[in-house]
Amino acid sequence: MGVNDRNKNLFEGLWPLPNGVSYNSYLIDDESVTLIDTVEVDFFETYLRNIRAVIGDRNIDYLVINHMEPDHSGSLALIKKYYPDIVIVGNKKTFDMVDGFYGITGENYVVVEGSELNIGYHKLTFAMIPMVHWPETMVTIDTTEHVAFSGDAFGSFGALNGGVIDTQIRTDEFWREMERYYSNIVGKYGGPVQKALQKLKGFEIDAICPTHGPVWTVEIPRVMEMYDRLSKYDTEEGIVICYGTMYGNTERMAEAIARAASEAGIKNIVMYNVSKTHHSYIIADVFRYRGLIVGAPTYNAGLYAEMDELINEIANRDIKKRYLGWFGSFSWAGQAVKKIGEYNNTRLHFEPVGEPVEMRQSMKEDDYNRCEALGQAMAERLIADRNQ
Ligand code: FEO
């Protein structure tokens, strides 16, 4: 029943949507007509038309709310207006939010772990997956046809351009966008995601219906593997080098580091100017690669703002098991290198690799040598892991 949003620039006001995004909602046309999640309220007219194309003037008996974030619950109040007898199905935490966001109280159906709802041919059960990525999140499982309605879990950025199911579409663009979605929106909650995966292993599942992106069927093993890897903070060999630069001097440091790491045998090296590339893409690569090297100029007796923000964003996601190298520059009083070191001690807690490099004004031979040594040290640290 879902809708596509190709107009919004930033999801949650934060995340760029080059390929748009879908808000998925599902309807089970059974003896008791059951709607699962809704869509963002701006799309209500299209949503209602989609529903009526299937059920005409018939009533909807149940609305299951797996997740209360307003991109999915936004149409709840209007659905309730059009279908006043609808019974809302959710857990205790859901209903606190139904009241808080929409002022809706009244008849509802409160489920707990393992509750069952018989809607005719289909039997539904419910698995709580708190903090994936809100406290009330749950998965609804149709145990008759082995379908998991998973909320944001296994969701992806990217609108659905006609096809909905993975067998109907070219899925290539969705994999990176799924990683970017996971790492930025769900990524802080690796532990809860691991618990959810363990729980879902207890069910036979032939289709996963998330609230964003394609419905997964034949690709379920790849989707599960991705979630397992990302939530364990597992990595590939590779280095993300990101830098702030005003006039190109700090960028030259990054180039020297990257060349040395490449010459030492690392193939996967990605480089980002933090002022140019949206941080969500950088964070997705920090989830992918084990090595991270960051550098920036000193600015206002502190760390260059874009780098300060990026490091904060990385720290907020509690990413584990990474190696960190760092560098920076200054014109008359150095602070950037010191600040990055303090960030690592207090927030990131990554394993430091190599000697941090601080450069005054522009690159001299000694600066090149120290940058190359940093790149080489990171490469050697990664290569040492190859046989483990
Ligand atoms: Fe797609 Fe957490 O909302």
Boltz pocket constraint, residues with backbone or C-beta under 6 A from the ligand:
constraints:
  - pocket:
      binder: B
      contacts: [[A, 67], [A, 69], [A, 70], [A, 71], [A, 72], [A, 133], [A, 152], [A, 211], [A, 212]]
      max_distance: 6.0
